[in-house]
Structure formats: C-alpha cells, structure tokens
C-alpha cells in the first residue's frame, strides 16, 4: 500500500480499491462469528489498512451498493453453524474441492 494513501495506491481511487473493498468491508463477519482477526493494532501496516478501510467504507459509491449487515447475517449464520446447503458448503464438509 502507498504509505500515505488514503487509497491503496495513493491519493486517487484505483482498480485495486474497487476489487478488494467488498471483501474487506465484510471482514466484520470474523468479528461477529469468530471473535475477530486479532490484527496487531500497533503495527504500521494495520494502521494503514484501517485508514484505507475507513475511507473506502465511507465512499458514497460503496455505501450505496452494499447491503445492510442484517441481510448478510442469516446467510453467514448457516455457514457459521455448518448447516449451509450450497454446493461449496457440501464439498467443504466432505473434504472435496470446490465444485
């Protein structure tokens, strides 16, 4: 990451921001279901990551295209409880590769 940002490659939004933003914004799932990622908060890279995430989460283009957390919870809950019935979930439980 660019050392000052605020975006991944510097002061302007770029493709990498758009590609990883939806996944990064959903990292709250680990906090909710698993107690967090346990990132070393004192590390410079974590501080830089948090700065980036904060800026990206607040962009109007991101806010207007993300669903509210309550819409994700029932879906993620099935995976957390290991009862999801997607082909991916079934293959994972069987120790197989992604179908």
Secondary structure, DSSP 4 states (H G I P E B T S, - for coil): --SS-SBTTBSS--HHHHHHHHHHHTTHHHHHHHS-----TTSHHHHHHHHHHHHHHH-HHHHTTSPPHHHHHHHHHHHHTT---SHHHHHHHTTPPP-
